[in-house]
Amino acid sequence: MPDNIVLVGFMGSGKSTCGRILAADLGWKFIDTDELIAAEAGMPVKEIFARHSEVYFRALEQETVARTVTFSRTVIATGGGVVLSPVNVQHLRQGNKVVWLQVDLATALARTRTTEERPLLQGQKPADIARLWRHRQKYYQFADLWLNTATMSPDEVAAAIKEALKQWLAELK
């Protein structure tokens, strides 16, 4: 049984930042699927999108998800669009606890506006990003735990996840 904690949510929800903290607190491994894809491809996600397309990236993402969810005692931070694939969702749920880090649109935009590494935000108008945010909300709802991160620090998010999953974590020992 894999027994991982998988973090899903929109860009800027805190998956990578909070995931690193949570993994360290638990003494578990940490994997960011986007970082793993970039490392294995030898180029940033933004460049994968530009050179090969989003479809190509999503195929790499699906392979990466299928592989990483078989690990054990790992906190896995996924890309914001990972949940668009029913195959990915099926993999994420098998033996893992999935946590939706919720964030309102204004907070997501504030947290991501300073980075150029988010290919789906490049050249987009706020209205387009708002449509993307609204569209994706329904895809995150399969998660075992929903946690609004907008007003929480990364440490508070990690602590809240640990507290909410306390019983499940105790059963793993």
C-alpha positions in Angstrom: 0.0 0.0 0.0 1.5 3.3 -1.0 0.2 5.5 1.9 1.3 8.9 0.5 -0.2 12.3 1.0 -1.0 13.9 -2.3 -1.5 17.7 -2.5 -3.8 19.0 -5.3 -5.0 22.5 -6.0 -4.8 25.5 -8.3 -1.5 27.3 -8.9 -0.5 29.3 -5.9 -2.4 27.2 -3.4 0.9 26.3 -1.7 1.3 22.7 -2.7 5.1 22.8 -3.2 5.9 25.1 -0.2 3.6 23.4 2.2 4.4 19.9 0.9 8.1 20.4 1.7 7.3 21.5 5.2 4.9 18.6 5.8 7.3 16.0 4.5 10.1 17.4 6.8 7.7 17.4 9.8 6.7 13.8 9.1 10.2 12.6 8.2 8.9 11.5 4.8 10.2 12.1 1.2 8.9 15.0 -0.9 8.3 15.0 -4.6 7.0 17.9 -6.7 5.7 16.3 -9.9 6.4 19.4 -12.0 10.0 19.6 -10.7 10.5 15.9 -11.4 9.2 16.2 -14.9 11.4 19.2 -15.6 14.5 17.4 -14.2 13.9 14.3 -16.2 13.1 16.3 -19.4 16.2 18.5 -18.8 14.2 21.7 -19.2 11.7 23.8 -17.2 8.0 23.1 -17.5 7.6 26.4 -19.3 10.0 25.2 -22.0 8.3 21.8 -22.3 5.0 23.7 -23.1 6.8 26.0 -25.6 8.8 23.3 -27.4 6.4 20.4 -27.3 2.9 21.5 -26.2 0.7 21.1 -23.3 -0.5 17.7 -24.6 3.1 16.4 -24.5 3.5 17.8 -21.0 0.3 16.1 -19.8 1.5 12.8 -21.2 4.8 13.2 -19.2 2.7 14.2 -16.2 0.5 11.1 -16.4 3.6 8.8 -16.5 5.1 10.7 -13.6 2.0 10.4 -11.5 1.6 6.7 -12.2 5.2 6.2 -11.0 5.3 8.4 -8.0 2.0 7.3 -6.4 3.6 3.8 -6.0 6.1 5.2 -3.5 5.5 5.0 0.2 5.4 7.7 2.9 6.0 10.5 0.4 4.3 13.9 0.2 3.5 14.5 -3.4 2.8 18.0 -4.7 1.1 17.8 -8.1 0.7 20.4 -10.8 -2.5 22.3 -10.8 -3.9 20.6 -13.9 -3.1 17.0 -12.9 -6.7 16.4 -11.9 -8.0 17.0 -15.4 -7.1 13.5 -16.3 -9.4 10.8 -14.9 -6.5 8.3 -15.1 -4.4 10.6 -12.9 -7.2 10.9 -10.4 -7.6 7.2 -10.2 -3.9 6.8 -9.5 -3.8 9.6 -6.9 -6.6 8.0 -4.9 -5.2 4.4 -4.7 -4.0 4.0 -1.2 -3.2 7.7 -0.7 -4.8 10.6 1.1 -5.5 13.4 -1.3 -5.6 17.0 0.2 -7.1 19.9 -1.8 -5.3 23.1 -0.9 -8.0 25.6 -1.7 -7.2 29.1 -2.6 -9.4 32.0 -3.8 -8.6 33.5 -7.2 -7.2 36.8 -5.8 -4.8 35.0 -3.5 -3.7 32.6 -6.3 -3.0 35.6 -8.6 -1.1 37.5 -5.9 1.0 34.4 -5.1 1.8 33.6 -8.8 2.2 37.1 -10.4 5.9 37.3 -9.8 6.9 34.1 -11.5 7.4 33.5 -15.1 7.5 29.7 -14.7 3.8 29.1 -15.0 3.1 28.5 -18.7 -0.7 28.6 -18.4 -0.5 32.2 -17.0 1.8 33.6 -19.7 0.1 36.3 -21.7 -3.3 35.6 -20.1 -5.8 38.3 -19.1 -7.2 38.2 -15.6 -10.6 37.1 -17.0 -9.0 34.1 -18.7 -7.2 33.0 -15.5 -10.5 33.4 -13.6 -12.2 31.1 -16.1 -9.4 28.6 -15.7 -9.7 28.8 -11.9 -13.5 28.4 -12.0 -13.3 25.5 -14.5 -10.8 23.5 -12.3 -12.6 23.8 -9.0 -14.9 20.9 -9.7 -12.0 18.6 -10.5 -10.4 19.0 -7.1 -13.5 18.0 -5.2 -12.6 14.3 -5.1 -10.0 15.0 -2.4 -10.3 13.3 1.0 -9.6 16.6 2.8 -10.3 20.2 1.7 -8.2 23.0 3.3 -8.5 26.7 2.6 -4.9 28.0 2.5 -5.6 31.7 1.7 -5.1 33.1 5.2 -2.7 30.4 6.5 1.0 30.4 6.6 2.8 27.3 5.1 3.6 26.0 8.5 0.0 26.4 9.6 -1.2 24.5 6.5 1.3 21.6 7.2 0.1 21.5 10.8 -3.5 21.5 9.8 -3.0 18.6 7.4 -1.1 16.6 10.1 -3.9 17.3 12.6 -6.7 16.3 10.1 -4.9 13.1 9.1 -3.7 12.3 12.6 -5.7 9.1 12.9 -4.7 7.8 9.5 -1.1 8.7 10.2 -1.2 6.8 13.5 -2.5 3.7 11.7 0.6 3.7 9.4 3.0 3.2 12.2 
